[in-house]
Amino acid sequence: MLIYYNMGVKTISVNDEVYRTLAQVKRADESFSDLIRRLLSAKGASLKDYFGALKDSKCLDGIDEHVRAVRSSAKVRG
């Protein structure tokens, strides 16, 4: 158990998409501060820890569109 004394509280702003992503990754027994501390201190974290974290994110649509555009503009070597 970690005990912190004289720890101040700061308010930060994140957009709704980031909040939802953090909420999906947050464990039931941890605060958002605990989550951020865990994510920042993770060394050698496995990608599977974050698998599906962006499944409902609109940024994936943009990435998919970009990949399709790059593939369609690629020239075939021959």
Backbone as CSV, one residue per row, in Angstrom:
resi,resn,N_x,N_y,N_z,CA_x,CA_y,CA_z,C_x,C_y,C_z
1,MET,0.838,-1.184,0.000,0.000,0.000,0.000,0.881,1.244,0.000
2,LEU,0.610,2.154,-0.910,1.369,3.393,-0.988,0.640,4.482,-0.235
3,ILE,1.370,5.222,0.557,0.780,6.340,1.295,1.515,7.601,0.878
4,TYR,0.796,8.598,0.442,1.376,9.862,0.029,0.875,10.948,0.969
5,TYR,1.788,11.714,1.492,1.447,12.820,2.368,1.697,14.126,1.630
6,ASN,0.904,15.130,1.956,1.058,16.463,1.367,0.973,16.441,-0.152
7,MET,0.127,15.592,-0.678,-0.054,15.532,-2.118,-1.154,16.516,-2.505
8,GLY,-0.826,17.444,-3.384,-1.820,18.386,-3.858,-2.688,17.755,-4.922
9,VAL,-3.746,18.421,-5.262,-4.644,17.953,-6.307,-4.619,18.971,-7.431
10,LYS,-4.471,18.493,-8.644,-4.473,19.339,-9.835,-5.581,18.870,-10.752
11,THR,-6.187,19.790,-11.420,-7.225,19.477,-12.392,-6.610,19.548,-13.782
12,ILE,-6.834,18.510,-14.576,-6.379,18.515,-15.962,-7.590,18.322,-16.859
13,SER,-7.479,18.769,-18.079,-8.563,18.614,-19.041,-8.160,17.617,-20.109
14,VAL,-9.069,16.721,-20.416,-8.896,15.798,-21.527,-10.195,15.802,-22.312
15,ASN,-10.101,15.530,-23.611,-11.341,15.509,-24.386,-12.127,14.230,-24.080
16,ASP,-13.363,14.185,-24.507,-14.245,13.058,-24.190,-13.698,11.729,-24.678
17,GLU,-13.080,11.728,-25.855,-12.552,10.485,-26.410,-11.429,9.929,-25.535
18,VAL,-10.536,10.807,-25.085,-9.441,10.375,-24.209,-10.001,9.876,-22.881
19,TYR,-10.981,10.588,-22.343,-11.591,10.164,-21.078,-12.193,8.764,-21.204
20,ARG,-12.941,8.538,-22.291,-13.561,7.217,-22.480,-12.501,6.119,-22.608
21,THR,-11.412,6.429,-23.321,-10.340,5.457,-23.477,-9.698,5.147,-22.131
22,LEU,-9.419,6.177,-21.348,-8.849,5.959,-20.015,-9.811,5.169,-19.136
23,ALA,-11.093,5.496,-19.208,-12.081,4.795,-18.391,-12.160,3.310,-18.758
24,GLN,-11.958,2.987,-20.030,-11.985,1.583,-20.455,-10.789,0.812,-19.926
25,VAL,-9.650,1.489,-19.776,-8.421,0.838,-19.341,-8.317,0.793,-17.813
26,LYS,-9.007,1.715,-17.156,-8.931,1.827,-15.699,-9.501,0.586,-15.029
27,ARG,-8.785,0.102,-14.037,-9.246,-1.051,-13.269,-10.271,-0.595,-12.240
28,ALA,-11.143,-1.489,-11.841,-12.221,-1.146,-10.907,-11.697,-0.639,-9.569
29,ASP,-10.536,-1.132,-9.157,-10.017,-0.783,-7.834,-9.011,0.370,-7.852
30,GLU,-8.913,1.115,-8.972,-7.944,2.205,-9.014,-8.600,3.519,-9.412
31,SER,-8.014,4.597,-8.928,-8.467,5.933,-9.299,-7.826,6.307,-10.634
32,PHE,-8.266,7.418,-11.205,-7.639,7.873,-12.441,-6.178,8.254,-12.182
33,SER,-5.883,8.783,-11.001,-4.488,9.088,-10.657,-3.664,7.810,-10.629
34,ASP,-4.218,6.762,-10.035,-3.518,5.474,-10.004,-3.293,4.945,-11.421
35,LEU,-4.317,5.068,-12.264,-4.211,4.611,-13.647,-3.098,5.348,-14.385
36,ILE,-3.091,6.661,-14.285,-2.072,7.456,-14.984,-0.691,7.110,-14.455
37,ARG,-0.557,6.963,-13.145,0.733,6.571,-12.558,1.170,5.209,-13.099
38,ARG,0.228,4.256,-13.176,0.535,2.912,-13.680,0.978,2.973,-15.143
39,LEU,0.250,3.735,-15.963,0.591,3.827,-17.378,1.937,4.514,-17.595
40,LEU,2.214,5.540,-16.813,3.477,6.259,-16.971,4.668,5.464,-16.474
41,SER,4.436,4.595,-15.510,5.556,3.844,-14.951,5.729,2.463,-15.572
42,ALA,4.828,2.099,-16.462,4.886,0.768,-17.078,6.139,0.632,-17.925
43,LYS,6.956,-0.315,-17.565,8.153,-0.621,-18.350,7.983,-2.023,-18.879
44,GLY,8.180,-2.173,-20.157,8.015,-3.484,-20.754,6.564,-3.934,-20.798
45,ALA,5.646,-2.975,-20.824,4.232,-3.320,-20.881,3.936,-4.031,-22.195
46,SER,3.045,-4.951,-22.138,2.668,-5.707,-23.321,1.587,-4.954,-24.091
47,LEU,1.660,-5.003,-25.402,0.627,-4.367,-26.210,-0.745,-4.970,-25.956
48,LYS,-0.783,-6.226,-25.562,-2.087,-6.843,-25.331,-2.799,-6.223,-24.129
49,ASP,-2.069,-5.506,-23.264,-2.709,-4.785,-22.161,-3.637,-3.696,-22.690
50,TYR,-3.342,-3.216,-23.898,-4.112,-2.121,-24.475,-4.961,-2.560,-25.663
51,PHE,-4.999,-3.852,-25.933,-5.758,-4.379,-27.060,-7.225,-3.984,-26.923
52,GLY,-7.771,-3.381,-27.943,-9.177,-2.991,-27.946,-9.454,-1.640,-27.329
53,ALA,-8.445,-0.967,-26.793,-8.664,0.313,-26.125,-9.231,1.368,-27.074
54,LEU,-8.927,1.260,-28.352,-9.399,2.251,-29.323,-10.498,1.722,-30.235
55,LYS,-11.115,0.618,-29.861,-12.070,-0.015,-30.771,-13.232,0.887,-31.150
56,ASP,-13.624,1.807,-30.284,-14.732,2.706,-30.590,-14.255,4.108,-30.949
57,SER,-12.960,4.244,-31.192,-12.384,5.555,-31.466,-12.548,5.928,-32.937
58,LYS,-12.927,7.170,-33.177,-13.074,7.644,-34.552,-11.722,7.826,-35.228
59,CYS,-10.645,7.905,-34.443,-9.325,8.086,-35.064,-8.962,6.868,-35.904
60,LEU,-9.492,5.700,-35.576,-9.205,4.512,-36.383,-9.796,4.631,-37.782
61,ASP,-10.941,5.307,-37.902,-11.534,5.520,-39.225,-10.596,6.350,-40.097
62,GLY,-9.998,7.375,-39.502,-9.069,8.222,-40.237,-7.832,7.463,-40.669
63,ILE,-7.335,6.608,-39.794,-6.156,5.798,-40.125,-6.496,4.850,-41.258
64,ASP,-7.658,4.212,-41.187,-8.082,3.284,-42.233,-8.194,3.998,-43.577
65,GLU,-8.785,5.193,-43.577,-8.914,5.957,-44.819,-7.539,6.309,-45.381
66,HIS,-6.626,6.696,-44.511,-5.277,7.050,-44.953,-4.563,5.835,-45.550
67,VAL,-4.654,4.705,-44.902,-4.012,3.485,-45.403,-4.567,3.110,-46.770
68,ARG,-5.882,3.199,-46.925,-6.493,2.881,-48.226,-6.006,3.834,-49.319
69,ALA,-5.892,5.127,-48.974,-5.431,6.114,-49.948,-3.988,5.848,-50.354
70,VAL,-3.144,5.510,-49.387,-1.744,5.223,-49.686,-1.632,3.971,-50.548
71,ARG,-2.387,2.949,-50.213,-2.340,1.706,-50.996,-2.843,1.915,-52.410
72,SER,-3.882,2.714,-52.568,-4.431,2.897,-53.917,-3.503,3.758,-54.782
73,SER,-2.687,4.586,-54.151,-1.771,5.428,-54.933,-0.417,4.778,-55.162
74,ALA,-0.172,3.643,-54.545,1.118,2.948,-54.698,1.236,2.362,-56.088
75,LYS,2.415,2.436,-56.623,2.677,1.861,-57.939,3.232,0.466,-57.755
76,VAL,2.783,-0.442,-58.593,3.254,-1.824,-58.543,4.559,-1.916,-59.308
77,ARG,5.557,-2.513,-58.656,6.851,-2.710,-59.346,6.732,-3.937,-60.238
78,GLY,7.330,-3.854,-61.371,7.218,-5.022,-62.210,8.167,-5.106,-63.283
